[in-house]
């Protein structure tokens, strides 16, 4: 018959608490990672929220460098330091801004 107390097989209290904390931290990190991945997938899956124009006619000799969009306009920055602002509905040139 074995007379050794059963408490010798058990971990000390501080080690059990530490083991529980590590497990909770691991579960929290896994849930957080899954949440971040889900947010990225749902945000980038929707595509472009802005309706892009079918065709933009630039003045002769101009090439586009960048495009930006406003509520009812879009702007094209050209290689010759011009900003061409177009009406989104009609596609007409509204304004030309020269960058100095």
KAWO-V249953 format. One record per helix or strand of 3 or more residues. SS is the DSSP state (A for helix, B for strand). FROM is the first residue (numbers start at 1). LEN is the number of residues. If there is no record, write none. Layout:
SS&FROM&LEN + SS&FROM&LEN
This chain:
A&6&4 + A&13&33 + B&64&6 + B&73&6 + B&82&6 + B&93&6
